[in-house]
Amino acid sequence: MSVAEVGHRVRQKSMDILQRIGFGLARQRMAAGHAGNPWTQLPKNVDVTPYLVAADGILAGQFSVFSLRHLDLGFPPQWNRCPKTGVLAPLTFGKSLNYRDESLVGDIKYLWEPSRHLELVTLAQAWHLSGDHRYAQGARDLVDSWIDQCPYPNGPHWTSSLEHSVRLVNWAVAWHLLGGEQSPLFEGESGKAFRERWVQSIYQHCHFISGHFSRYSSANNHLLGELMGLFIGALTWPLWPESKRWRDRAARELEVEALRQNAADGVNREQAFWYHHEVADMMLLCLMFARGNGVDFSADFTARLEAMMEFIAAVMDASGNVPMVGDSDDAVMVRFSREQGFNPYRSLLATAAVLFGRVDFARKARSTDDKTLWLLGDAAAGRLGELVGSCAPTGATRAFPDGGYWVLGDRLDQSDEVRVVADAGPLGYLSIAAHGHADALAFTLSAAGTELLVDPGTFAYHTQKQWRDYFRGTAAHNTVRIDGCDQSVIGGNFMWNAHAAARCHEFASNDRVDAWEASHDGYQRLPDPVTHRRRLRLDKVAGLLEVTDKLVCNSRHQVEIFWHFHPECRVQLVDDVVHAESGRASLSLRMVGGSLRARIFRGSSEPMAGWYSPRFDEKQPSTTVVFSGEVEAASTLSTRITLHIATEQQPATCAVQENEGNQ
């Protein structure tokens, strides 16, 4: 930490001590005036069935929290009991509660998640679409019970400003879906009392956020999320003298942080694609609420949001798959959609297509999803259809040098495309690089919309440290590891002590060949320093991807090259040649010369290898092939990947047998 950050944290700790004894807390404040406007003309042309089914499940006490599906938590649930471990967290002063202590609070991610109140929005949607009072009453019971069980400022739900902010945004969305100031929930003396109770908690939320922003080395997506919550909270409920000051401050800082945390080419600096989606969603929600209330952000803000959508479009394959680069906790700001097969990345592109009039976004999105309708209203469907059918030419950005990603490919966005996403970006954002992975010079490979070589994901955050370190380590990425060491040095669950620095030396593309070359310095710290330089050459005519790994060093080193296959790939290793197929796509992978030999792993625990995490806190066996051996000194290692895509009528054929465990 810098001296300034140490001073900041000392001041924050001092403020927490004073608040613990009652100084500086939010006081009872009389709310005056009316709430603001909704973000759009709320839609009606949405299939009601999935929302009613989901809402009925919630009223029956059924909640899904990360890997735990349809938990019976009761309605309303016990908000301070961890759904995963059953631990009941104490109602001590929130800012002094050690929420990282599993014995005290359980798994904090599982404890916090239901209190974001995504389910409140579902109940409000069900009432908006059906008019059934049971859902409105359920929404009231949910809010009432939370305020009862989570008294300000005590317990695990008064520790994190980001959690307050996400809850506040869901409250704002639900408020408008429930009818706003004209909601039947606010009728009569009981209704007025409920409204007053709710807005008093809203004031406490805004007050808490305004005094506990994430700063310095923690000023990543958490800070953006906190500003989002305060901005939308103050805009939706301009009921107190502080409201305008909160709103204006949040808007100013949102402008600054949106440009600071997202590179000019549109890549979020956390180097984690799910967080790129989250931050884009934060900015989109702020933009929608602002416009609904006669406020707007600058042209720079909206242009940066549009650039972020361009990046999503570039890395998304023909089937809508986006590589799982960097950390992901599956968090959403608001769960607008309950439709089957919802794709959050395509949804962002659909919304952005309508907002920015982008034909390329529309064609990648293909059709309107429910979230887009909830955000933009029923008219969005027609507008998207017009864009999809437009004859206007579309362009595709493939180089993102500020963010550190490049797209190599052939017939991109066609049904028989080949798409490679190559990484030569920074480890992560700020000094701790909290959500970055040690994945320098890794790449993913998709063919015909089928994922072949993948980034295996994240799996764990606060708990299961061994797995946390594995999934973000070098061995869990399609790159080279030297002497069994990660490229960057782990310092904690959300901290890195040493950062590998990568840079791109070349990117060239024509009708026949795409070429990319980059290097990193992560192994300069070894007693005999090593520089890893990787070159990718995609021969579009031959269907051949050549991978050349050059190791610059002076003495002997242990070398491993990792290849991670999607779980649906059928993989066979025969005489050090890898054969893999999935759907219409197949490949063969072999090393040319050299002394490295291959081993295949699937669901191995010793060593950890052959795992894939499709969602937070879930993992499943997949196939990993590792070529390993020693090099005596500077060496060049060549790998040839030959691709084949069958016609749509003729699936790929490659007789293979799955291998369980390690061989």
Order of alpha helices (4+ residues) and beta strands (2+ residues): alpha-alpha-beta-beta-alpha-alpha-alpha-alpha-alpha-alpha-alpha-alpha-alpha-alpha-alpha-alpha-alpha-alpha-beta-beta-beta-beta-beta-alpha-beta-beta-beta-beta-beta-beta-beta-beta-beta-beta-beta-beta-beta-beta-beta-beta-beta-beta-beta
